[in-house]
Amino acid sequence: MTKAVCVCGIVSLMTAPALAGAGDSWILPIHHRNGSGWTERPNAGYAGTSAWEAYGMDATRRIYWELSGTGVPGTTELYRIEFFVPTQGRGDWQPIESQFNGVDGEAWPFEPNIPWVGAFGNNHQYIGSDFPSGTGGTWRSTGPGPHTPEGEAYNAGPNGTYMWLTHGSWLYAKWDFTWNIGRSWSALRVTQITPEPASLTWLALGALTLLRRRPPGAHAR
């Protein structure tokens, strides 16, 4: 009886829906905006949505995206970030920054939930982005750097193309700099790089191994 239960459990594990893993991607629409000075660009964003553009220095103006949706893992994983280039608006250089804990913010100068030592005295993640004219309607990569990990090692260098994020993390762009930025924004696309720590497949294989190790003549109780 025990053997039958174990085998049934294994079959159930093997046929369960796959967990999110390396290579899975999610489209993140604009979550919310703060501040003033926004210009709406109707139909210029991803899938015909509006893009939003702003120009000039502003201490409160920000645009946010949230890592959420079906299948987004609740574990901390490494992600590659791309952005959709709007068909209207400027594309000045502007970093995308992390707010690891989403609505709960991020500790400064070191966020303990980010498994990266960082550089320049902090581990706040920010990655550069810009786009030239004539590239509207395409996806464009971010980075490398200037302050994101180059890999999953804790002491990875800062010129990477990845960010550590988790379900509910926010990403944002701000205009709080000492120079003018003219930038139009739409959706982001994030792609998971690291797998989750465990998978149902490995659990199933482990259960099979335990069954095979049953001593000859042993009986289920």
Contacts in CASP RR format, 6 or more apart in sequence:
PFRMAT RR
TARGET T0000
AUTHOR 0000-0000-0000
METHOD contacts of the structure
MODEL  1
MTKAVCVCGIVSLMTAPALAGAGDSWILPIHHRNGSGWTERPNAGYAGTS
AWEAYGMDATRRIYWELSGTGVPGTTELYRIEFFVPTQGRGDWQPIESQF
NGVDGEAWPFEPNIPWVGAFGNNHQYIGSDFPSGTGGTWRSTGPGPHTPE
GEAYNAGPNGTYMWLTHGSWLYAKWDFTWNIGRSWSALRVTQITPEPASL
TWLALGALTLLRRRPPGAHAR
1 220 0 8 1.000
1 221 0 8 1.000
2 220 0 8 1.000
2 221 0 8 1.000
3 211 0 8 1.000
3 214 0 8 1.000
3 220 0 8 1.000
4 220 0 8 1.000
6 207 0 8 1.000
6 210 0 8 1.000
6 211 0 8 1.000
7 211 0 8 1.000
9 207 0 8 1.000
10 204 0 8 1.000
10 207 0 8 1.000
10 208 0 8 1.000
13 200 0 8 1.000
13 201 0 8 1.000
13 203 0 8 1.000
13 204 0 8 1.000
13 207 0 8 1.000
14 200 0 8 1.000
14 201 0 8 1.000
14 204 0 8 1.000
16 200 0 8 1.000
18 200 0 8 1.000
19 73 0 8 1.000
19 196 0 8 1.000
19 199 0 8 1.000
19 200 0 8 1.000
20 71 0 8 1.000
20 72 0 8 1.000
20 73 0 8 1.000
20 192 0 8 1.000
20 196 0 8 1.000
21 73 0 8 1.000
21 77 0 8 1.000
21 192 0 8 1.000
21 195 0 8 1.000
21 196 0 8 1.000
22 192 0 8 1.000
22 193 0 8 1.000
22 194 0 8 1.000
22 195 0 8 1.000
23 191 0 8 1.000
23 192 0 8 1.000
23 193 0 8 1.000
24 71 0 8 1.000
24 191 0 8 1.000
24 192 0 8 1.000
25 189 0 8 1.000
25 190 0 8 1.000
25 191 0 8 1.000
25 192 0 8 1.000
26 67 0 8 1.000
26 69 0 8 1.000
26 71 0 8 1.000
26 72 0 8 1.000
26 189 0 8 1.000
26 190 0 8 1.000
27 46 0 8 1.000
27 187 0 8 1.000
27 188 0 8 1.000
27 189 0 8 1.000
28 65 0 8 1.000
28 66 0 8 1.000
28 67 0 8 1.000
28 68 0 8 1.000
28 171 0 8 1.000
28 187 0 8 1.000
28 188 0 8 1.000
28 189 0 8 1.000
28 190 0 8 1.000
29 46 0 8 1.000
29 49 0 8 1.000
29 65 0 8 1.000
29 187 0 8 1.000
30 52 0 8 1.000
30 63 0 8 1.000
30 64 0 8 1.000
30 65 0 8 1.000
30 185 0 8 1.000
30 186 0 8 1.000
30 187 0 8 1.000
31 64 0 8 1.000
31 65 0 8 1.000
31 66 0 8 1.000
31 170 0 8 1.000
32 63 0 8 1.000
32 64 0 8 1.000
33 52 0 8 1.000
33 61 0 8 1.000
33 62 0 8 1.000
33 63 0 8 1.000
33 64 0 8 1.000
34 60 0 8 1.000
34 61 0 8 1.000
34 62 0 8 1.000
34 63 0 8 1.000
34 64 0 8 1.000
35 58 0 8 1.000
35 60 0 8 1.000
35 61 0 8 1.000
35 62 0 8 1.000
36 58 0 8 1.000
36 60 0 8 1.000
36 61 0 8 1.000
37 54 0 8 1.000
37 58 0 8 1.000
37 61 0 8 1.000
38 52 0 8 1.000
38 53 0 8 1.000
38 54 0 8 1.000
38 61 0 8 1.000
39 52 0 8 1.000
39 53 0 8 1.000
39 54 0 8 1.000
40 50 0 8 1.000
40 51 0 8 1.000
40 52 0 8 1.000
41 50 0 8 1.000
41 51 0 8 1.000
41 52 0 8 1.000
41 53 0 8 1.000
41 86 0 8 1.000
41 87 0 8 1.000
41 88 0 8 1.000
41 89 0 8 1.000
41 184 0 8 1.000
42 50 0 8 1.000
43 49 0 8 1.000
43 50 0 8 1.000
43 87 0 8 1.000
44 50 0 8 1.000
44 51 0 8 1.000
44 86 0 8 1.000
44 87 0 8 1.000
44 88 0 8 1.000
44 89 0 8 1.000
44 184 0 8 1.000
44 186 0 8 1.000
45 51 0 8 1.000
45 84 0 8 1.000
45 86 0 8 1.000
45 87 0 8 1.000
45 137 0 8 1.000
45 186 0 8 1.000
45 187 0 8 1.000
46 84 0 8 1.000
46 186 0 8 1.000
46 187 0 8 1.000
47 187 0 8 1.000
49 186 0 8 1.000
49 187 0 8 1.000
51 86 0 8 1.000
51 87 0 8 1.000
51 88 0 8 1.000
51 89 0 8 1.000
51 184 0 8 1.000
51 185 0 8 1.000
51 186 0 8 1.000
52 63 0 8 1.000
52 184 0 8 1.000
52 185 0 8 1.000
52 186 0 8 1.000
53 86 0 8 1.000
53 88 0 8 1.000
53 89 0 8 1.000
53 90 0 8 1.000
53 182 0 8 1.000
53 183 0 8 1.000
53 184 0 8 1.000
53 185 0 8 1.000
54 61 0 8 1.000
54 63 0 8 1.000
54 175 0 8 1.000
54 181 0 8 1.000
54 182 0 8 1.000
54 183 0 8 1.000
55 90 0 8 1.000
55 180 0 8 1.000
55 181 0 8 1.000
55 182 0 8 1.000
55 183 0 8 1.000
56 175 0 8 1.000
56 180 0 8 1.000
56 181 0 8 1.000
56 182 0 8 1.000
57 175 0 8 1.000
57 176 0 8 1.000
57 177 0 8 1.000
57 178 0 8 1.000
57 179 0 8 1.000
57 180 0 8 1.000
57 181 0 8 1.000
58 175 0 8 1.000
58 176 0 8 1.000
59 176 0 8 1.000
60 176 0 8 1.000
61 174 0 8 1.000
61 175 0 8 1.000
61 176 0 8 1.000
62 172 0 8 1.000
62 173 0 8 1.000
62 174 0 8 1.000
62 175 0 8 1.000
62 176 0 8 1.000
63 172 0 8 1.000
63 173 0 8 1.000
63 185 0 8 1.000
64 99 0 8 1.000
64 170 0 8 1.000
64 171 0 8 1.000
64 172 0 8 1.000
65 170 0 8 1.000
65 171 0 8 1.000
65 172 0 8 1.000
65 187 0 8 1.000
65 188 0 8 1.000
66 102 0 8 1.000
66 168 0 8 1.000
66 169 0 8 1.000
66 170 0 8 1.000
66 171 0 8 1.000
67 79 0 8 1.000
67 165 0 8 1.000
67 166 0 8 1.000
67 167 0 8 1.000
67 168 0 8 1.000
67 169 0 8 1.000
67 170 0 8 1.000
67 171 0 8 1.000
67 190 0 8 1.000
68 167 0 8 1.000
68 168 0 8 1.000
72 167 0 8 1.000
72 168 0 8 1.000
73 166 0 8 1.000
73 167 0 8 1.000
73 192 0 8 1.000
73 196 0 8 1.000
74 166 0 8 1.000
74 167 0 8 1.000
75 166 0 8 1.000
75 196 0 8 1.000
75 197 0 8 1.000
76 113 0 8 1.000
76 114 0 8 1.000
76 115 0 8 1.000
76 164 0 8 1.000
76 165 0 8 1.000
76 166 0 8 1.000
77 164 0 8 1.000
77 165 0 8 1.000
77 166 0 8 1.000
77 192 0 8 1.000
77 193 0 8 1.000
77 194 0 8 1.000
77 195 0 8 1.000
77 196 0 8 1.000
78 149 0 8 1.000
78 151 0 8 1.000
78 152 0 8 1.000
78 162 0 8 1.000
78 163 0 8 1.000
78 164 0 8 1.000
78 192 0 8 1.000
78 193 0 8 1.000
78 194 0 8 1.000
79 162 0 8 1.000
79 163 0 8 1.000
79 164 0 8 1.000
79 165 0 8 1.000
79 190 0 8 1.000
79 191 0 8 1.000
79 192 0 8 1.000
79 193 0 8 1.000
80 141 0 8 1.000
80 161 0 8 1.000
80 162 0 8 1.000
80 190 0 8 1.000
80 191 0 8 1.000
80 193 0 8 1.000
81 96 0 8 1.000
81 127 0 8 1.000
81 142 0 8 1.000
81 161 0 8 1.000
81 162 0 8 1.000
81 163 0 8 1.000
81 171 0 8 1.000
81 188 0 8 1.000
81 189 0 8 1.000
81 190 0 8 1.000
82 139 0 8 1.000
82 140 0 8 1.000
82 141 0 8 1.000
82 142 0 8 1.000
82 188 0 8 1.000
82 189 0 8 1.000
82 190 0 8 1.000
82 191 0 8 1.000
83 96 0 8 1.000
83 129 0 8 1.000
83 131 0 8 1.000
83 139 0 8 1.000
83 140 0 8 1.000
83 142 0 8 1.000
83 185 0 8 1.000
83 186 0 8 1.000
83 187 0 8 1.000
83 188 0 8 1.000
83 189 0 8 1.000
84 137 0 8 1.000
84 138 0 8 1.000
84 139 0 8 1.000
84 140 0 8 1.000
84 186 0 8 1.000
84 187 0 8 1.000
84 188 0 8 1.000
84 189 0 8 1.000
85 131 0 8 1.000
85 135 0 8 1.000
85 136 0 8 1.000
85 137 0 8 1.000
85 138 0 8 1.000
85 139 0 8 1.000
85 140 0 8 1.000
85 186 0 8 1.000
86 136 0 8 1.000
86 137 0 8 1.000
86 184 0 8 1.000
86 185 0 8 1.000
86 186 0 8 1.000
87 136 0 8 1.000
87 137 0 8 1.000
88 184 0 8 1.000
89 184 0 8 1.000
90 182 0 8 1.000
90 183 0 8 1.000
90 184 0 8 1.000
91 130 0 8 1.000
91 131 0 8 1.000
91 132 0 8 1.000
91 182 0 8 1.000
91 183 0 8 1.000
91 184 0 8 1.000
92 130 0 8 1.000
92 181 0 8 1.000
92 182 0 8 1.000
92 183 0 8 1.000
93 128 0 8 1.000
93 129 0 8 1.000
93 130 0 8 1.000
93 181 0 8 1.000
94 128 0 8 1.000
94 129 0 8 1.000
94 130 0 8 1.000
94 173 0 8 1.000
94 181 0 8 1.000
94 182 0 8 1.000
94 183 0 8 1.000
95 126 0 8 1.000
95 127 0 8 1.000
95 128 0 8 1.000
95 129 0 8 1.000
95 146 0 8 1.000
95 173 0 8 1.000
96 126 0 8 1.000
96 127 0 8 1.000
96 128 0 8 1.000
96 129 0 8 1.000
96 142 0 8 1.000
96 171 0 8 1.000
96 172 0 8 1.000
96 173 0 8 1.000
96 188 0 8 1.000
97 124 0 8 1.000
97 125 0 8 1.000
97 126 0 8 1.000
97 171 0 8 1.000
97 172 0 8 1.000
97 173 0 8 1.000
97 174 0 8 1.000
98 106 0 8 1.000
98 114 0 8 1.000
98 124 0 8 1.000
98 125 0 8 1.000
98 126 0 8 1.000
98 163 0 8 1.000
98 164 0 8 1.000
98 165 0 8 1.000
98 169 0 8 1.000
98 170 0 8 1.000
98 171 0 8 1.000
99 105 0 8 1.000
99 106 0 8 1.000
99 169 0 8 1.000
99 170 0 8 1.000
99 171 0 8 1.000
99 172 0 8 1.000
100 106 0 8 1.000
100 111 0 8 1.000
100 113 0 8 1.000
100 114 0 8 1.000
100 125 0 8 1.000
100 164 0 8 1.000
100 165 0 8 1.000
100 166 0 8 1.000
100 169 0 8 1.000
101 111 0 8 1.000
101 113 0 8 1.000
101 169 0 8 1.000
102 168 0 8 1.000
102 169 0 8 1.000
102 170 0 8 1.000
103 170 0 8 1.000
105 170 0 8 1.000
106 124 0 8 1.000
108 122 0 8 1.000
108 124 0 8 1.000
109 121 0 8 1.000
109 122 0 8 1.000
109 123 0 8 1.000
109 124 0 8 1.000
110 122 0 8 1.000
110 123 0 8 1.000
111 123 0 8 1.000
111 124 0 8 1.000
113 166 0 8 1.000
114 123 0 8 1.000
114 125 0 8 1.000
114 164 0 8 1.000
115 152 0 8 1.000
115 154 0 8 1.000
115 164 0 8 1.000
116 123 0 8 1.000
116 125 0 8 1.000
116 149 0 8 1.000
116 154 0 8 1.000
116 156 0 8 1.000
116 164 0 8 1.000
117 123 0 8 1.000
117 154 0 8 1.000
117 155 0 8 1.000
117 156 0 8 1.000
118 147 0 8 1.000
118 149 0 8 1.000
118 157 0 8 1.000
118 158 0 8 1.000
119 147 0 8 1.000
119 157 0 8 1.000
119 158 0 8 1.000
120 147 0 8 1.000
120 158 0 8 1.000
124 147 0 8 1.000
125 147 0 8 1.000
125 148 0 8 1.000
125 149 0 8 1.000
125 163 0 8 1.000
125 164 0 8 1.000
126 145 0 8 1.000
126 146 0 8 1.000
126 147 0 8 1.000
126 148 0 8 1.000
127 142 0 8 1.000
127 143 0 8 1.000
127 144 0 8 1.000
127 145 0 8 1.000
127 146 0 8 1.000
127 147 0 8 1.000
127 148 0 8 1.000
127 160 0 8 1.000
127 161 0 8 1.000
127 163 0 8 1.000
128 142 0 8 1.000
128 143 0 8 1.000
128 145 0 8 1.000
128 146 0 8 1.000
129 140 0 8 1.000
129 142 0 8 1.000
129 143 0 8 1.000
131 140 0 8 1.000
139 189 0 8 1.000
141 161 0 8 1.000
142 161 0 8 1.000
143 160 0 8 1.000
143 161 0 8 1.000
144 150 0 8 1.000
144 159 0 8 1.000
144 160 0 8 1.000
144 161 0 8 1.000
145 158 0 8 1.000
145 159 0 8 1.000
145 160 0 8 1.000
145 161 0 8 1.000
146 158 0 8 1.000
146 159 0 8 1.000
147 158 0 8 1.000
148 158 0 8 1.000
148 159 0 8 1.000
148 160 0 8 1.000
148 161 0 8 1.000
148 162 0 8 1.000
148 163 0 8 1.000
149 156 0 8 1.000
149 157 0 8 1.000
149 158 0 8 1.000
149 160 0 8 1.000
149 162 0 8 1.000
149 163 0 8 1.000
149 164 0 8 1.000
150 156 0 8 1.000
150 157 0 8 1.000
150 158 0 8 1.000
150 159 0 8 1.000
150 160 0 8 1.000
150 161 0 8 1.000
150 162 0 8 1.000
151 157 0 8 1.000
151 160 0 8 1.000
151 162 0 8 1.000
152 193 0 8 1.000
152 194 0 8 1.000
162 193 0 8 1.000
163 171 0 8 1.000
165 171 0 8 1.000
165 190 0 8 1.000
171 188 0 8 1.000
173 183 0 8 1.000
173 185 0 8 1.000
175 181 0 8 1.000
END
